[in-house]
Amino acid sequence: MKLSQAYRTALTAIAGFLLTPMFYSGSVAQTKSPQGVRNIVIVHGAWADGSSWYKVIPLLQAKGFHVVAVQNPLTSLADDVAATKRAIALQ
């Protein structure tokens, strides 16, 4: 299964957007988070699934984050985006 360049670019952009808050200092994240909520939604890349984060999730949880790994269906870009949006909406 070969993914188009547009699909790979979109997945990379989505993952980058969602992972960016992890790289800010805790004080920045806390000042922008309502009432100390610290949610992280992580999205896998192509040829993987949500279980690919199994080593990362416990590390983030140990730091006090609520972590959700999106299980994208990989049926289409629109379906993957919809699954990610649903996960974000539940936070």
C-alpha positions in Angstrom: 0.0 0.0 0.0 1.6 3.2 -1.2 0.4 6.5 0.3 0.3 9.6 -1.7 2.6 12.5 -0.9 -0.4 14.6 0.0 -1.6 12.0 2.5 1.8 11.7 4.1 2.2 15.5 4.3 -1.3 15.8 5.9 -0.5 13.1 8.5 2.8 14.7 9.4 1.1 18.1 9.8 -1.6 16.7 12.0 0.9 14.8 14.2 3.1 17.9 14.4 0.2 20.1 15.4 -0.9 17.7 18.1 2.5 17.0 19.5 3.8 20.6 19.6 2.4 21.3 23.1 4.6 18.5 24.5 7.7 20.6 23.7 6.7 23.7 25.6 7.8 24.2 29.2 5.3 23.1 31.8 4.7 26.7 32.9 3.6 27.7 29.4 1.3 24.7 29.0 -0.2 25.3 32.5 -0.9 29.0 31.9 -2.8 28.2 28.7 -4.7 25.2 30.1 -8.0 25.9 31.8 -7.9 24.9 35.5 -4.7 22.9 35.1 -6.1 20.4 32.6 -3.2 18.6 30.9 -4.5 16.5 28.0 -2.3 15.1 25.2 -3.8 13.5 22.1 -1.2 11.6 20.1 -1.6 10.4 16.6 0.3 7.6 14.9 1.8 7.8 11.5 1.4 5.6 8.4 1.7 1.9 8.7 1.2 2.0 12.5 -1.6 2.1 15.0 -2.3 3.6 18.4 -0.4 0.8 20.1 2.8 2.2 18.7 2.7 4.7 21.6 2.7 2.1 24.3 6.1 3.1 25.7 5.4 6.9 25.5 1.9 6.9 27.2 3.0 5.6 30.6 5.9 8.2 30.7 3.5 11.0 30.0 0.9 9.7 32.5 3.6 9.6 35.1 4.2 13.3 34.6 0.5 13.9 35.2 -0.9 14.1 31.7 -4.1 12.6 30.5 -3.1 10.8 27.3 -5.2 9.5 24.5 -3.8 7.7 21.5 -6.0 8.1 18.4 -6.7 4.9 16.5 -7.0 6.1 13.0 -8.9 3.7 10.6 -6.4 4.4 7.7 -9.2 4.1 5.2 -8.9 7.7 4.0 -7.5 11.0 5.0 -11.0 12.3 5.8 -11.7 9.3 8.1 -8.4 9.8 9.9 -9.0 13.5 10.4 -12.5 12.7 11.6 -11.2 10.2 14.1 -8.6 12.7 15.4 -11.2 15.4 15.7 -13.5 13.1 17.7 -10.6 12.3 20.1 -9.8 16.0 20.5 -13.5 16.9 21.1 -13.7 14.4 24.0 -10.9 16.1 25.9 
